[in-house]
């Protein structure tokens, strides 16, 4: 009997070991970008078990039954992170049709296409900062459940904005009435009103809270940068979000609105186009991240007239685009923390990597730009212990490109290999 039990135990142990080895992968990396040290390592091995990195180094014993992925001719780096996307949609070619003829159901039908394109572009994680009808929550959940393919999504649900703000519908007859379910528009006013909206967003699955501190570009209110909430309202949004364990992201173009948002305690300023020296110093003092979409100007000025956008919107972009890049450079030189964010959805999804060139053109080193899209972005979102670098104990979010992006940053526009949570989604 003891012999039978011993034999059964051995067979079970062997089966366990075989199962373990079947879930073990070795990646051979010709070059590996260590974003934590800012160094490029050569001839590295990455041992992955299930969805996590177990070991990284040049002298790792390769398990006998491990699957080997040979990327010895490529540069390997952590999966990229975009901290400012609108992953559920993009302009369809008719500005007014997009506003008035589409429902959240239309958006939901195509959202999975953009999610897949984003992942295949090398972005294994995104922060989605505003979506109609809670489509971003449904998309996030479907991806997490394995029903569809896409990046890890940290979703904001609806954009919180004041009446008449960038988050409202402007430029149309006051006789037009749009009856939306309570909370779904994101329009909220007063301290109690904005607190209630934060609670509504959290109740419905928000991972992060996004609000409009200032006016914007791609909307029909007159200003670009004027504050659109009082200091008390911004303070209330941030404190309410913090009570629920959520970080806040402030859409803010204007100098005064940026300073108000920073004083309120936001984790990040989005866009930051007209930030002044005082604002830059405040951001440094508070440790506030700048998430600046410095590529968008190219696409908006090239394509938005063809897409039927009103001339007033395009004129606003002409006023803001150049200043945004100049002020981004000032912020970089001053040492403001930078996280990568593109406003993807303003341009076609999957083009996220185009921004790296513009970030390096306006002040960041190639390594700095890569760190902005990896370890810095993970820190901003609050997932630094999970992802953002290739290190033992972190999720196996790994990409590879043909050239060394430290020498050729545009190689990040053409990612050859994508692994998310230990699963390969692209291997060219």
N, C-alpha and C positions, 0 to 999 in steps of 0.2 A: 504493500500500500504506500509506504514511504517513497519507494522508487517511482511509483506512478505519479504521486504528488510532485516529486522533484522534477520529473520529466515535464509535467504540465506547466510547472512554474517556469522552467527553462524556456519552453515554447512560447509562453506568454511574454516573457522578458524579451525574447528574440523578436517577436512580433512587434512589441513596443519600440524596440530599437530600430527596426526596419521602417516603422511608421514615422519615427522621428527623423530618420535619414531622408525619407521621401519628402519631408517638409523642410529640408535643409538645402540652401543655395549658397554657392560661392560666386562672387563677382570678381573677376580679374580686371583691375583698373590700371590702365597704362599711366594715367595721371589722375590724381584725386585732389579736388580743391577742399582744403580744410578751412572752412569759413570761421572757425573759432580762433585759429592761430593766424589766419591770413596767409597761409603757405600753400604751395602746390607740391604735393608729395608724388613720388613715382613708384610704380610697380607695387601697388597695394592690393591686398585681398580683403574682401568684405564678406564675413560669414553671417548669413541670415537664416534664422529659424522661424518658421511660420511667418508672422508679419513684422518681426523685429530684428534689429541688428544685434548680433551677439558679440562680434569681435571685429576689429579693424587693425591691419598691420601687414608687414612684409613677410613675416615668418609664421604663417598660420598653417597648421596641419589641415589638409583638405579631407573631410570625411569621405570614406570609400564610396558611399552611395549618394553623395551630394550632387545636385544638378549644378553644372558649371556654366556660367555665362561669361564668355570671353570678350571683354571690352578693353583689351590691352592696347588697342590702337586708338582709343578714345579718351576724352577727358570726362571724368565722372564727378558729379557734384550733387548736393542735396536737391530734392524736389523743390521747385520754385513756388513762391507764395505771393499772390497778388492781394493786397489789402483793400483794394477799392474796385469792385466789379459790380455790374448789374447783369448778372449772368443769365437772367430769364428772357432777355430780349435785346433787340437792336433795331435801329431805324429801318423801316421797310420800304422806303422810297416815296412815301407820301406823308408829310408831317401831320396834316389834319386827319387823315384816315387812321393813323396810328393812335391818335388821341380819341377820336369819336366813334370809330367803327370796330375797334377791337375790345374784347372783354378779357378778363383774366383767364378764361377758358382758352381763348386763342393763344395767349402767351404760354399757357401750360403745355399746349400741344407741341410747341417747337422748342421749349426750354432745354429738353434733353439733348438736342443737337448742339447747342452752344456749350453745354456742360462737357460733352465728349470732345469737342474741338479744344476746349480749354485744357483738359487733361492731356490730350495728345500734343499740345504745345509745350508740355513740360511743367505745367502748374498743377501740382498735386494738392494744393490747398488754396482756397480763396476766402476772402471776407466779402460777402455780398451786401451792399449798403443801400438797399431800397428796392422793393419789388411790389407790384400790384397784386392784391388778392391773396396774399400769403403763398404765392406760387413758390417763392424761394424756400419756404419751410417744407412744402411737399416735395420739392426737388431734392433738398438735403436728405430728407427721410428716405426717399426712394433709392438714392445713392448709398446711404448707410445700410439699407436693407439688402443691397445687392441686386435690386431690380433693374437699374440702369447704370450706365458708366459715367463717371464724372469725378471731379476733385472733392476733397473734403470741404464742406461749405460751413462757414460761420455766418449766420444770416441775421439781418436787422429787421426783417419784415417791412412795415411801411415807414417812410420818411416822415419825421415829425416836423411840422412847420406851422407858422402862424397864418392867420387869414390874410390873403393877398400876397403871400410870400412865394419863394421859389418852390415850396412844396404844395402850393395851391394852384388852381387853374385860373390864369389871368388872360386879359386881352379880349374877352368875349362879352356879349350882352348880359347885363344884369338880369334880364328876363329869362335867361336859360337857367333851369334848375336841374341839378344832378342829385338824385336821391341815393346816397351810398349808405350802407349799413354803418351803424355807430362805430367809430374807431377806425374804420377801414381806409379813410382818406388820409389819415395822419394829421389833419388840420386840428390844432389845439391852441388855446389861448389862456393866459393867466397861469398863476402858479398851480392852482388846483387842477386846471385843465391839462397842463402838460404832465403833471404827476399821473393823472388818470390815463393819459395816452401811453406813458411808459409802462404802466401796469398792464394795459391792454396788450402791448407788444410782447411783454414778458409772458403773459398768460398764454399767448398763441405761439410761443416757441422761440422768441428772439434770443440770439446769443450775444448780440451787441446792440446798443441803442444809437441810432443816427438821427441827428437833428440839424435844421438849417439855422446856423448862427447869422448868416448873411444872405443877401440876394445872390442870384446866380447868373450864368451865361445862357444856358439852353432853356430859358423860360421867358415869358413875355412881360414880366415886370420891368420897370424902367431902369432901375439901378443894377449894378453888378455886385457892389460890395457893401451896401448899407446894412447895418444891423437890422435883424428882423425879429429878435426877441430882446427883452430887457435883461439886465444882469440878473435880476431876481428869478426870471423864468429859466434862464440858462442854469443858474445855481440849482434850481429845483429839479431840472431834468437830470443833471449829473448826480445829485445827492440821491434821488429816487432810484436811478439806475444802480448806483453803488450799493444801496440797501438790498437790492435784489441780486447783487453779485455780478453786475454787468458793467463793462467798460463803455465809454461813450466816444463817438466820432462826430466831430462838428464840421459840416459843410461850411467853409468860411473863405471867401475871397478877400473881403475888405479888411483893411488894417485894424480898424476899431473893433470889428466883430471878432477878429482873431484874438485880440487881447482880452476881450470879454470872455471868450470861450476858454482860453488858457487859465484865466483867473478862476473860472468856474470849476476847473479841474478835469477837463477832457483828456482822454488818453491820446487823441490824435486830432490834428487839424488837417482837413482834406482840402486840397487845392492850394490854399495859402498864397494866392496870386499876388496880392497887393500888400503883403506883410512889410512892415517897416522895421527900423533898427530896434525900436523899443519892443516890438512884438517878438523879434528874433531873440532878444535878451530874455524876455519872459519865458519863451519856450525852452531856452537853455536852463533857466533857473528851475522850472517846473518839471523838466524831463519830458516835455511833450513831443511826441513824434510829428514830423511833417510828412504827409503823404501827398505828393504833388504829381499830377498827371501831365508831365512835360512833353509827351508825344502828341497829345490830342490836337493841338493847334494845327499840325500838318494836315490831319485828316479833315477836320472841320472846315478849314478854309479851302481845301481842295474839292470836297464832296458835298457839303451841306446845301449849297444852292441847288444842286441837282436833285437833292432829296426833298425839295420843297420847303425848306426852313425859311421863316420870315427873314427879311433883310435886317431887321433890328437885332435879331439874334446873332447873325453873322457879323454885324458891325461891333457887337459887344465882344465877340471873340477877337476881332482885330485889335481892339483896345487892350485886351487882357493878356493875350498869348505871349507876346514878347516880354512884358513886365513879369509874368509868372516865371519865365525861365531865368531872367536876370535876378529875381529875388530868390529863386531856388538856389542859385549859385552863391548868393550872399549868405543864405542860411547854412549851406554846406561849409563854406569857409569859416563861419562862426562856430561850427561844431554842434549845430542842432542835430538831434537824432533823426535819421531818415529811414523810412520804411517804404518799400516798393508798392505803388498803387497806380493803376492806369485809367480807371473809369471805363473799363472795357464794357462795351455795349454802346458807348458813344461811337466807337469804331467796331469793325467786325471782330467777333470773338475768335480767339486763336492767334490774334496778332499781338498778344500781350508782350512778347519778347522784343518788339520793335522799340519799346521805351528805353532799353538799356543804352542804346547808342546816344540818346538825348541826355540821359543822366550823366554819362561820361563826358559829353560835350560841354555840359554846364556844371562841372566842378568835381564830380565823384571820380575816383580811380575805378578801373574795372573791378578790382577786388571789392571796393566799397559798394559798387552797384550790386554785385552779387550778394554781398552780406545784407544789403537792404532788402533783397528778395528772399533771404533765407533766415539767418539767425535773428536779424533785427525784426523782420516781419513776424516771426514766431514769438518773439518777445512782446511785441505790440499786442498780438491777439491773445497772448497768455498761454501759449502752448509750447514754450521753449523746452520744457522737459520731455515733450513727445516727439518733436520734429524740428527742422531748421538746420540740422547738421548731420553729418555721417559719423555717428558715435554709438558705441555699445549702449544698449538700453533704449534707444530711440526707434521709432517706427522706420521701416525700410521704405522711405520715400526717396527715390534715387533716380537721377536722369543722367544721360550722357550725350555729348556732342562731339562732332568730328574734329574740331580744332580746339586749341586751348583758348577759352574766352578771355583770359587775361591778356592775350596777345591780339585776339580777334573777337571783340565783344559781340559782333553781329552773328556769331555762330549760335548764340542763344535764340535766334529767330528760327533756327532749323534744328530742333531737338530730335535725335535719332533713337533714343531709348527712354522709356518711361516705366518706372515701377512705383506703384502706390501700395502701401501696407503689404509689401512683399509679393504683390501680384504684378506680373508684367502686362502692360496694356499697349505697349508699342515697342517694336524691336526691328529697326531697319538696318 
